[in-house]
């Protein structure tokens, strides 16, 4: 299975002086077109004159600072900065976060977003505008007072916090609740170790509600305010994996998108501590380990790598039931504990050849399983090491 090595760019959310729109950071291919110009040029951080157009390729991003808001361009977005308080979005997605206002919380829109589907007014908080086609868009209100949507062909919608609206053929429909954010089923904290920090494997298992079609995952270094580095994935592939992170503490967050294009707020973070290990690398039997590319097992307690052997501290894990014995032949909730060095946050319980994802439940792990009659043994396995030995075996009471 492919694991992402993410290029990361650390960005900060800072106020832009009045009258000075600015391109504050870019990730990947970003272009700009000056007002009245025919050609597009590579964009660089700096002031943005009124009438300037910006566009990002798929997978790229750009942060734009306005006196009232910070914008993040994504999904092939193309925008025109009309003024300090007006932007025009032709295609793609724009995440919006209004900067704090002086005095009482504002009620009237401070930022106007013009799109082929109509006009969107945002007074405060955070929202997402996703332009889907010539007269269609999806507006999600993540935080703050109502977002006002006026359709290009008539109709209005007042979208409260936690709701969204889809505009089709220039007319907004009825606001609907946003999908719930994904949750991290394997726990909310982990330690990832490697011979080098960038070799450490960071993993987490995502759980999403019914109706979610896509999940977007981002990594944010706690040493800075905002990283740009996001991955789209299907709910059918729930395990997030990444290598290539610098040593330090990382927050991994996710959003869910439904079939209509409405998007949840960011989830609670999975906090990952990424560490480089100078001495023997702790390895639990049957668990994927953070080693440089090209390494292989030597069979003598070491990993054979291109630049020399890496000593391993091989350990075994123990699993035990933490609740009543499961009934045979019908679905039953079970709890167990898995203890040992370097036990990963993503594990599965295998019974009679079938895998059941294990979810964190306090100090224990839990799953809903069906134990066939006559089955007396279960295995705990790492889903990335299914060809190797199990992490632990345990008898079924």
C-alpha positions as CSV (number, residue, x, y, z in Angstrom):
1,X,0.0,0.0,0.0
2,X,1.4,3.4,-0.9
3,X,2.3,5.7,2.0
4,X,2.5,9.4,1.6
5,X,5.7,11.3,2.0
6,X,4.3,14.8,2.4
7,X,5.9,18.0,1.3
8,X,5.1,20.4,4.1
9,X,5.0,24.2,4.1
10,X,4.4,25.9,7.5
11,X,2.2,28.9,7.3
12,X,1.0,31.5,9.8
13,X,-2.4,33.1,10.2
14,X,-1.6,36.8,10.6
15,X,-3.5,40.0,10.1
16,X,-2.9,42.0,6.9
17,X,-2.6,45.8,7.2
18,X,-5.6,47.7,6.0
19,X,-5.5,48.3,2.2
20,X,-2.9,45.6,1.6
21,X,-4.1,42.3,0.3
22,X,-1.2,39.8,0.2
23,X,-0.2,36.4,-1.0
24,X,1.4,35.1,2.2
25,X,2.4,31.5,1.2
26,X,2.1,28.9,-1.5
27,X,2.3,25.2,-1.9
28,X,2.9,23.7,-5.3
29,X,2.1,25.4,-8.6
30,X,0.4,28.8,-8.0
31,X,0.0,31.4,-10.8
32,X,-1.1,35.0,-10.9
33,X,-2.4,37.3,-13.6
34,X,-2.2,41.0,-13.2
35,X,-5.3,43.1,-14.0
36,X,-5.6,43.6,-17.7
37,X,-2.8,41.1,-18.5
38,X,-3.2,38.2,-20.9
39,X,-0.5,35.9,-19.5
40,X,-0.3,34.0,-16.3
41,X,2.9,34.1,-14.3
42,X,4.3,32.1,-11.4
43,X,3.1,33.6,-8.2
44,X,5.4,34.6,-5.3
45,X,4.5,35.8,-1.9
46,X,3.9,39.6,-1.7
47,X,1.3,42.3,-2.1
48,X,-1.7,41.7,-4.4
49,X,-3.1,44.6,-6.4
50,X,-6.8,44.9,-6.9
51,X,-7.9,43.0,-10.0
52,X,-5.2,40.4,-9.7
53,X,-6.3,36.8,-10.4
54,X,-4.7,33.8,-8.7
55,X,-5.1,30.1,-9.5
56,X,-3.8,26.9,-8.0
57,X,-3.4,23.5,-9.6
58,X,-5.0,20.4,-8.2
59,X,-3.1,19.4,-5.1
60,X,-1.6,22.9,-4.7
61,X,-2.7,25.7,-2.3
62,X,-2.2,29.3,-1.6
63,X,-2.9,31.5,1.4
64,X,-4.2,35.0,0.8
65,X,-4.3,37.6,3.6
66,X,-6.9,40.4,3.5
67,X,-7.5,43.1,6.1
68,X,-10.6,41.2,7.3
69,X,-9.9,37.6,6.5
70,X,-7.4,34.8,5.6
71,X,-8.3,32.7,2.6
72,X,-6.9,29.2,1.7
73,X,-7.2,28.4,-2.0
74,X,-7.5,24.6,-2.8
75,X,-9.0,22.1,-5.3
76,X,-7.8,24.0,-8.4
77,X,-9.3,27.3,-7.2
78,X,-9.2,30.4,-9.3
79,X,-10.0,33.8,-7.7
80,X,-9.9,37.5,-8.4
81,X,-9.1,39.9,-5.6
82,X,-11.6,42.6,-6.4
83,X,-10.9,44.7,-3.2
84,X,-9.9,44.3,0.4
85,X,-13.4,43.0,1.2
86,X,-14.5,41.4,-2.1
87,X,-13.2,38.3,-3.9
88,X,-14.5,36.6,-7.0
89,X,-14.3,32.8,-7.2
90,X,-14.5,31.2,-10.6
91,X,-13.9,27.6,-9.7
92,X,-12.5,25.4,-6.9
93,X,-12.6,25.7,-3.1
94,X,-11.8,28.6,-0.8
95,X,-11.6,28.2,3.0
96,X,-12.4,31.5,4.8
97,X,-11.5,32.5,8.3
98,X,-12.5,36.0,9.4
99,X,-10.1,37.9,11.5
100,X,-11.4,39.0,14.9
101,X,-13.4,42.2,14.8
102,X,-13.0,45.1,17.2
103,X,-15.9,45.6,19.6
104,X,-19.1,43.6,19.4
105,X,-19.4,40.5,17.2
106,X,-20.4,41.7,13.7
107,X,-23.7,40.8,12.2
108,X,-23.4,42.3,8.8
109,X,-21.1,40.6,6.2
110,X,-17.5,41.8,6.3
111,X,-16.4,39.7,3.3
112,X,-18.3,39.3,0.1
113,X,-17.6,36.3,-2.1
114,X,-18.9,36.5,-5.7
115,X,-19.3,33.2,-7.6
116,X,-21.1,32.0,-10.7
117,X,-23.8,30.6,-8.3
118,X,-24.4,33.9,-6.6
119,X,-23.1,36.0,-3.7
120,X,-22.0,34.8,-0.3
121,X,-21.7,37.2,2.6
122,X,-19.5,36.2,5.7
123,X,-19.6,38.3,8.8
124,X,-17.4,36.3,11.2
125,X,-16.0,32.8,12.0
126,X,-15.1,30.3,9.3
127,X,-16.7,29.0,6.2
128,X,-16.0,27.1,3.0
129,X,-17.2,28.0,-0.5
130,X,-16.8,25.2,-3.1
131,X,-17.7,26.1,-6.7
132,X,-19.0,23.0,-8.4
133,X,-20.0,24.2,-11.9
134,X,-21.1,27.3,-13.8
135,X,-24.1,28.0,-11.6
136,X,-23.5,25.6,-8.7
137,X,-21.7,25.8,-5.4
138,X,-21.7,24.4,-1.9
139,X,-21.4,26.7,1.2
140,X,-20.5,25.3,4.6
141,X,-20.7,27.4,7.7
142,X,-18.2,26.0,10.2
143,X,-18.1,28.7,12.8
144,X,-19.8,32.1,13.5
145,X,-23.1,33.8,12.7
146,X,-25.3,33.1,9.7
147,X,-23.7,33.1,6.2
148,X,-26.0,34.9,3.8
149,X,-26.3,33.3,0.3
150,X,-28.1,35.1,-2.6
151,X,-28.6,33.0,-5.7
152,X,-27.5,34.3,-9.1
153,X,-31.0,33.5,-10.4
154,X,-32.9,34.4,-7.3
155,X,-33.6,33.0,-3.9
156,X,-31.8,33.5,-0.6
157,X,-30.6,31.3,2.2
158,X,-29.4,32.2,5.7
159,X,-27.0,29.4,6.7
160,X,-26.5,29.0,10.4
161,X,-23.4,27.6,12.1
162,X,-23.1,23.8,11.6
163,X,-25.2,23.9,8.4
164,X,-24.6,24.3,4.7
165,X,-26.5,25.0,1.5
166,X,-26.2,23.8,-2.1
167,X,-26.8,26.2,-4.9
168,X,-27.9,24.6,-8.2
169,X,-28.6,26.5,-11.4
170,X,-28.2,29.8,-9.5
171,X,-30.8,29.0,-6.8
172,X,-30.0,28.0,-3.2
173,X,-31.9,25.0,-1.8
174,X,-32.9,24.5,1.9
175,X,-30.0,24.6,4.4
176,X,-29.0,21.2,5.8
177,X,-26.8,19.9,8.6
178,X,-23.2,19.4,7.8
179,X,-21.7,15.9,8.1
180,X,-20.1,15.1,11.4
181,X,-16.3,15.4,11.5
182,X,-14.4,12.0,11.3
183,X,-13.1,10.6,14.6
184,X,-9.9,8.8,15.3
185,X,-10.8,5.3,16.3
186,X,-7.3,4.2,17.4
187,X,-6.9,6.8,20.1
188,X,-6.0,10.5,20.1
189,X,-2.2,10.3,20.8
190,X,0.7,8.2,19.5
191,X,4.5,8.1,19.3
192,X,6.1,7.3,16.0
193,X,9.8,6.4,16.1
194,X,12.4,5.8,13.4
195,X,16.1,5.6,12.9
196,X,15.6,9.0,11.4
197,X,12.6,11.1,12.2
198,X,11.5,11.1,8.6
199,X,11.5,7.3,8.6
200,X,8.9,7.1,11.4
201,X,5.5,5.8,10.2
202,X,2.6,7.9,11.5
203,X,-0.8,6.1,11.4
204,X,-4.3,6.5,12.5
205,X,-7.7,4.9,11.8
206,X,-10.5,7.2,10.8
207,X,-14.2,6.5,11.4
208,X,-16.9,8.4,9.5
209,X,-20.6,8.6,9.6
210,X,-22.9,7.1,7.0
211,X,-23.2,9.2,3.8
212,X,-19.6,10.5,3.8
213,X,-18.1,10.2,0.3
214,X,-14.6,11.8,0.8
215,X,-12.3,12.6,3.6
216,X,-9.6,15.2,3.6
217,X,-6.6,14.9,6.0
218,X,-4.1,17.5,6.9
219,X,-1.0,17.6,9.2
220,X,-0.3,20.7,11.3
221,X,3.0,21.1,13.2
222,X,2.6,22.4,16.7
223,X,5.8,24.3,16.2
224,X,4.0,26.6,13.7
225,X,0.4,27.6,13.2
226,X,-0.7,26.1,9.9
227,X,0.7,23.5,7.6
228,X,-0.2,23.1,4.0
229,X,-0.2,19.4,3.2
230,X,-3.6,17.7,2.6
231,X,-4.6,14.4,1.3
232,X,-8.0,13.3,-0.2
233,X,-9.1,9.7,0.6
234,X,-12.1,7.5,0.5
235,X,-13.9,6.4,3.7
236,X,-13.3,2.8,2.3
237,X,-9.6,3.3,3.1
238,X,-9.8,4.3,6.7
239,X,-6.1,4.0,7.7
240,X,-4.1,7.2,7.3
241,X,-0.4,6.7,6.8
242,X,2.5,9.2,6.4
243,X,6.2,9.3,6.6
244,X,8.7,12.1,6.0
245,X,7.8,14.3,9.0
246,X,10.3,16.3,11.0
247,X,10.9,15.4,14.6
248,X,8.4,17.1,16.9
249,X,4.7,17.1,17.7
250,X,2.1,17.0,14.9
251,X,-1.6,17.4,14.9
252,X,-3.5,15.3,12.3
253,X,-7.0,16.5,11.5
254,X,-9.7,15.4,9.1
255,X,-12.9,16.7,7.5
256,X,-15.7,14.7,5.9
257,X,-17.6,15.7,2.7
258,X,-21.0,14.3,1.8
259,X,-22.5,13.6,-1.6
260,X,-23.9,17.1,-1.9
261,X,-20.5,18.7,-1.4
262,X,-21.1,20.0,2.1
263,X,-18.0,19.6,4.4
264,X,-17.7,19.2,8.1
265,X,-15.5,21.3,10.4
266,X,-12.0,19.9,11.2
267,X,-12.0,16.9,13.6
268,X,-10.3,16.8,17.0
269,X,-6.6,16.2,16.3
270,X,-4.7,12.9,16.5
271,X,-1.5,14.1,18.2
272,X,1.7,12.4,17.0
273,X,5.1,12.7,18.6
274,X,7.7,11.9,16.0
275,X,11.1,10.8,17.3
276,X,14.5,9.8,16.1
277,X,16.0,6.9,18.0
278,X,19.9,6.8,18.4
279,X,20.1,3.4,20.1
280,X,18.3,0.2,19.2
281,X,15.0,0.9,17.6
282,X,12.1,-0.5,19.6
283,X,10.2,-3.1,17.5
284,X,7.2,-5.1,18.5
285,X,6.8,-8.5,16.9
286,X,4.5,-8.3,13.9
287,X,4.5,-4.4,13.8
288,X,5.6,-2.2,10.9
289,X,8.7,-0.2,12.0
290,X,10.3,3.1,11.0
291,X,13.3,2.2,8.9
292,X,14.9,3.9,5.9
293,X,14.0,2.7,2.5
294,X,15.9,-0.3,1.2
295,X,16.3,-1.9,4.6
296,X,15.6,-5.6,5.2
297,X,15.5,-7.9,8.2
298,X,18.8,-9.7,8.8
299,X,17.4,-12.3,11.1
300,X,19.9,-11.6,13.7
301,X,18.2,-8.8,15.7
302,X,19.3,-6.1,13.2
303,X,17.9,-4.5,10.1
304,X,20.3,-4.5,7.1
305,X,20.3,-1.0,5.5
306,X,22.3,0.5,2.7
307,X,24.3,2.7,5.1
308,X,24.8,0.0,7.7
309,X,22.9,-2.3,10.0
310,X,20.4,-0.8,12.4
311,X,20.1,-2.6,15.8
312,X,16.6,-3.5,16.9
313,X,15.2,-4.0,20.3
314,X,12.6,-6.7,19.6
315,X,9.8,-7.1,22.0
316,X,6.6,-9.1,22.2
317,X,3.1,-7.8,23.1
318,X,0.5,-9.4,25.4
319,X,-3.2,-9.4,24.8
320,X,-5.9,-10.1,27.4
321,X,-9.7,-9.9,27.5
322,X,-10.9,-6.9,29.6
323,X,-14.6,-7.8,29.6
324,X,-17.1,-10.7,29.6
325,X,-16.6,-13.6,27.2
326,X,-18.2,-13.0,23.8
327,X,-21.3,-15.1,22.9
328,X,-20.8,-17.4,20.0
329,X,-22.7,-17.1,16.7
330,X,-24.0,-13.5,17.0
331,X,-22.6,-10.0,17.1
332,X,-21.1,-9.1,20.5
333,X,-19.0,-6.2,21.8
334,X,-15.7,-7.2,23.3
335,X,-12.9,-5.4,25.1
336,X,-9.3,-6.3,25.4
337,X,-5.9,-4.8,26.4
338,X,-2.7,-5.0,24.4
339,X,0.5,-4.1,26.3
340,X,4.1,-4.0,25.2
341,X,6.7,-1.7,23.8
342,X,6.0,0.3,20.6
343,X,2.4,-1.1,20.2
344,X,0.9,0.8,17.2
345,X,-2.4,2.7,17.4
346,X,-3.9,0.8,14.5
347,X,-4.6,-2.8,15.2
348,X,-7.2,-5.5,14.1
349,X,-8.7,-8.4,15.9
350,X,-8.6,-11.5,13.7
351,X,-11.1,-14.4,14.4
352,X,-11.6,-17.3,12.1
353,X,-9.9,-15.5,9.2
354,X,-12.0,-12.3,9.5
355,X,-10.6,-8.9,10.6
356,X,-12.4,-6.6,13.1
357,X,-11.0,-3.0,13.6
358,X,-10.1,-2.3,17.2
359,X,-11.2,1.1,18.6
360,X,-9.8,2.9,21.6
361,X,-12.0,2.7,24.7
362,X,-10.2,4.3,27.6
363,X,-7.3,2.1,28.5
364,X,-8.8,-0.8,26.5
365,X,-9.5,-1.6,22.9
366,X,-13.0,-2.7,21.7
367,X,-14.6,-4.2,18.7
368,X,-18.0,-5.7,17.7
369,X,-17.3,-9.2,16.5
370,X,-19.1,-12.4,15.7
371,X,-17.3,-15.5,17.1
372,X,-18.2,-18.7,15.2
373,X,-19.2,-21.7,17.3
374,X,-16.2,-23.8,18.3
375,X,-13.6,-21.0,17.8
376,X,-11.2,-20.8,20.7
377,X,-8.3,-18.5,19.5
378,X,-8.0,-14.9,18.3
379,X,-5.1,-12.9,17.0
380,X,-4.2,-9.2,17.2
381,X,-2.5,-8.0,14.0
382,X,-1.0,-5.0,12.4
383,X,-2.9,-4.3,9.1
384,X,0.4,-3.3,7.5
385,X,2.1,-6.6,8.4
386,X,-0.5,-9.2,7.6
387,X,2.2,-11.5,6.1
388,X,4.2,-11.6,9.3
389,X,3.6,-13.0,12.7
390,X,0.7,-11.7,14.8
391,X,1.3,-9.0,17.4
392,X,-0.3,-11.2,20.0
393,X,-2.5,-14.3,20.4
394,X,-5.1,-14.9,22.9
395,X,-7.6,-17.6,23.8
396,X,-11.3,-16.8,23.5
397,X,-13.0,-17.6,26.9
